């Protein structure tokens, strides 16, 4: 049986803090939260470093801890119930379910190149995503930015497929309205 040498935590911090921060920031889009998640990762690693078996590289081990911290972060945000205002949908639709004339989706000119390559558009999109209720924003990010399957998202969020699609529909409506008002009308 080979004996695995316990990694030196200070060396791991030096080597991987930057990479862990980049990953955390990519996942949560919040600099302070990303720093907290990295700190929590190293605190968990410090508690468990004596049990490190060497079955993976220290970097893989740390990223695994970070991923669990990110999942915990989003779960905590989702657990808080959100009570949406049904009045907000009356802003989009008439009582018969038709689009309000001033809210009919406008024509987005696709000849302008790729919007996702535009830094200003990305900043506007981020503001609009951040303005959504936590569960709605997380659903959009998991589905479209992280490209997760719907079944996996339902499991992570603890929602039924019907509830998930309802969340997605409402989030897209609000996101579309925000982007149209903050980007296309400016």
C-alpha positions as CSV (number, residue, x, y, z in Angstrom):
1,X,0.0,0.0,0.0
2,X,1.4,3.4,-1.0
3,X,1.4,6.2,1.5
4,X,0.0,9.5,0.1
5,X,1.8,12.6,1.3
6,X,-0.6,15.2,2.7
7,X,-0.5,18.3,0.4
8,X,0.7,21.6,2.0
9,X,-2.3,23.8,2.1
10,X,-0.3,27.1,1.7
11,X,1.2,25.7,-1.5
12,X,-2.3,24.8,-2.8
13,X,-3.5,28.3,-2.0
14,X,-0.6,29.8,-4.0
15,X,-1.1,27.5,-6.9
16,X,-4.8,27.3,-7.3
17,X,-6.5,30.3,-5.7
18,X,-6.5,32.3,-9.0
19,X,-8.0,29.4,-11.0
20,X,-10.6,28.7,-8.3
21,X,-11.6,32.3,-8.3
22,X,-12.0,32.4,-12.1
23,X,-14.2,29.4,-12.0
24,X,-16.3,30.7,-9.1
25,X,-16.7,34.1,-10.7
26,X,-17.8,32.4,-14.0
27,X,-20.4,30.5,-12.1
28,X,-21.8,33.2,-9.8
29,X,-21.0,36.5,-11.6
30,X,-20.3,38.2,-8.3
31,X,-16.7,39.1,-7.4
32,X,-17.3,39.1,-3.6
33,X,-19.3,35.9,-3.6
34,X,-16.6,34.2,-5.8
35,X,-14.0,35.2,-3.2
36,X,-16.1,33.9,-0.4
37,X,-16.6,30.6,-2.2
38,X,-12.9,30.2,-2.8
39,X,-12.3,31.0,0.9
40,X,-14.9,28.4,1.9
41,X,-13.3,25.9,-0.4
42,X,-9.9,26.3,1.3
43,X,-11.5,26.2,4.7
44,X,-13.2,22.9,3.8
45,X,-9.9,21.6,2.4
46,X,-8.1,22.6,5.6
47,X,-10.6,20.5,7.6
48,X,-10.3,17.5,5.3
49,X,-6.7,17.7,4.1
50,X,-5.7,14.8,6.5
51,X,-8.2,12.6,4.7
52,X,-6.9,13.4,1.2
53,X,-6.3,10.0,-0.3
54,X,-4.5,11.0,-3.5
55,X,-7.1,9.4,-5.7
56,X,-7.2,12.6,-7.8
57,X,-4.8,15.5,-8.1
58,X,-5.0,18.2,-5.4
59,X,-6.4,20.6,-8.1
60,X,-9.2,18.2,-9.0
61,X,-10.0,17.7,-5.3
62,X,-10.1,21.5,-4.8
63,X,-12.3,22.1,-7.8
64,X,-14.7,19.3,-6.6
65,X,-15.0,21.1,-3.3
66,X,-15.6,24.4,-5.0
67,X,-18.3,22.9,-7.2
68,X,-20.1,21.6,-4.1
69,X,-19.8,25.1,-2.5
70,X,-21.3,26.7,-5.7
71,X,-24.2,24.2,-5.7
72,X,-24.8,24.9,-2.0
73,X,-24.8,28.6,-2.7
74,X,-27.5,28.3,-5.4
75,X,-29.5,25.8,-3.4
76,X,-29.6,28.3,-0.5
77,X,-30.8,31.0,-2.9
78,X,-33.5,28.8,-4.3
79,X,-34.9,27.6,-1.0
80,X,-36.1,31.1,-0.2
81,X,-39.6,31.2,-1.7
82,X,-40.5,33.8,-4.2
83,X,-44.0,35.2,-4.4
84,X,-44.5,36.7,-7.8
85,X,-47.0,39.3,-8.5
86,X,-49.6,38.1,-11.0
87,X,-50.2,41.7,-11.8
88,X,-46.8,41.8,-13.6
89,X,-48.2,39.4,-16.3
90,X,-51.0,41.7,-16.9
91,X,-48.3,44.1,-18.1
92,X,-47.7,41.7,-21.0
93,X,-51.1,40.2,-21.7
94,X,-54.8,41.1,-21.8
95,X,-57.3,39.2,-19.8
96,X,-58.0,37.1,-22.9
97,X,-54.4,36.1,-23.0
98,X,-53.4,38.2,-26.1
99,X,-50.3,40.3,-26.2
100,X,-50.8,44.0,-25.2
101,X,-50.2,46.1,-28.3
102,X,-47.3,48.0,-26.7
103,X,-45.7,44.7,-25.4
104,X,-45.7,42.7,-28.6
105,X,-42.2,41.4,-29.2
106,X,-40.3,43.8,-31.4
107,X,-38.1,42.8,-34.4
108,X,-34.6,42.2,-33.3
109,X,-32.3,43.0,-36.3
110,X,-30.1,39.9,-36.7
111,X,-27.9,41.7,-39.2
112,X,-26.1,43.6,-36.5
113,X,-23.7,40.7,-35.8
114,X,-23.6,38.6,-32.7
115,X,-25.0,40.4,-29.7
116,X,-23.1,38.1,-27.3
117,X,-19.8,39.5,-28.7
118,X,-20.9,43.0,-27.7
119,X,-19.6,44.0,-24.2
120,X,-22.3,46.6,-23.7
121,X,-25.0,44.1,-24.5
122,X,-23.5,41.5,-22.2
123,X,-23.5,44.1,-19.4
124,X,-27.2,44.9,-20.1
125,X,-28.0,41.2,-20.2
126,X,-26.2,40.6,-16.9
127,X,-28.2,43.5,-15.3
128,X,-31.4,42.0,-16.6
129,X,-30.5,38.5,-15.4
130,X,-29.6,39.9,-12.0
131,X,-33.0,41.7,-11.8
132,X,-34.9,38.5,-12.1
133,X,-36.0,36.6,-9.0
134,X,-33.2,34.2,-7.9
135,X,-34.9,31.0,-9.0
136,X,-35.7,32.5,-12.4
137,X,-32.2,33.8,-13.0
138,X,-30.7,30.5,-11.8
139,X,-32.9,28.5,-14.2
140,X,-32.0,30.7,-17.2
141,X,-28.2,30.5,-16.3
142,X,-28.3,26.7,-15.8
143,X,-30.3,26.1,-19.0
144,X,-28.6,28.5,-21.4
145,X,-25.3,29.5,-20.0
146,X,-24.3,26.2,-18.4
147,X,-26.2,24.1,-20.9
148,X,-27.6,21.7,-18.4
149,X,-30.5,19.4,-19.2
150,X,-33.9,20.2,-17.9
151,X,-34.2,17.0,-15.9
152,X,-30.9,17.9,-14.1
153,X,-32.0,21.4,-13.4
154,X,-35.3,20.2,-12.0
155,X,-33.4,17.9,-9.7
156,X,-31.0,20.6,-8.6
157,X,-33.8,23.1,-7.9
158,X,-36.2,20.6,-6.4
159,X,-39.0,21.5,-8.8
160,X,-41.3,19.5,-11.0
161,X,-40.9,19.7,-14.8
162,X,-44.2,21.7,-15.1
163,X,-43.0,24.2,-12.5
164,X,-39.6,24.5,-14.2
165,X,-41.2,25.3,-17.6
166,X,-43.5,27.8,-15.9
167,X,-40.5,29.5,-14.3
168,X,-38.6,29.5,-17.6
169,X,-41.6,31.0,-19.4
170,X,-42.0,33.8,-16.9
171,X,-38.3,34.4,-16.7
172,X,-38.0,34.7,-20.5
173,X,-40.9,37.2,-20.6
174,X,-39.4,39.4,-18.0
175,X,-35.9,39.1,-19.4
176,X,-37.1,39.9,-22.9
177,X,-38.9,43.0,-21.6
178,X,-35.9,44.1,-19.7
179,X,-33.5,43.7,-22.7
180,X,-35.9,45.4,-25.1
181,X,-36.3,48.4,-22.7
182,X,-32.6,48.7,-21.6
183,X,-30.9,47.7,-24.9
184,X,-33.0,48.1,-27.9
185,X,-34.8,51.3,-26.9
186,X,-31.6,53.2,-25.8
